[in-house]
């Protein structure tokens, strides 16, 4: 095996030593990949935290919008805008779909409807439009819906906040 140094001519015309093929050694590759792996491992919890916060924000917005629509429906019904309310509903909507489909305004010759929601939002945790409902006759801690009216909505997810509070209690 010949261990003599070869010379090559550089771009400046000067001779420079040539020591064989250039590249990374196995140890350099292992060190580089280890550093990249450590940095990736540090970034993963931050990414999960950010996704969780976005879901929480979306849940807050969805619940606020639906609850505001229920309250507006209740106010309009109490004012008699829809005419006589159905017995047992106590001027709350019967379903969430009523808020989207709208309710005919009493004494309107054109049959105009009053709508309260454009669409039922998707629960960011369950990825469905299927929300848990509570009527005003239900127990506040009840997990079942009596079906009389829609007094409140909450998420059906079983996930919890980092402090242990269930998202269903929001």
C-alpha positions, 0 to 999 in steps of 0.5 A: 500500500502506497502512503505517499502524498499526491499533489494536485493543482488548485484553482490558484495554480498552487500545488496542494496535497491530495489525500484520497477520496473526500467524504464523511467518516462513519463516526461523523455521520453517527454524531450528526444523526445523533445531534439531529435526533436529539433536536427532533426529540426536543421539538416533538413535545412543543409540537404536541403542546401547540396542537393541543392548544389549537384544539382547545381554542377551537373548542372554546370558539365552537362552544361559545358560538353554539351557546350564544345561538341558544341564548339568542333563540331563547331571547327571540322565543321569549319575545314571542317572535316565533309565536306560541312555543312548544310545551315542555321546551321552555323556549329553548330549541328542541335540537341543534339542527333547529338553530341551523335550519331556522324557525319561521317568524310568526305573522310573517306573510312571506314565511321568513325564517330566523336562523341562528347558526350557519352550521353545527361546528365540528368538535376538534377532539372527536372530529364529529358534529355530534355534541353532547346535549343537556336540557334545562330539566337535566341534572347539571352533572348528568351525562345523558340528555333528557330530550326536552330541549337544548339548554347547553352543549358540551364535548363528548371527548374523554380527554382532559386538560394537563391539569386534569379537568375534563374538556366535557366540563367546559 
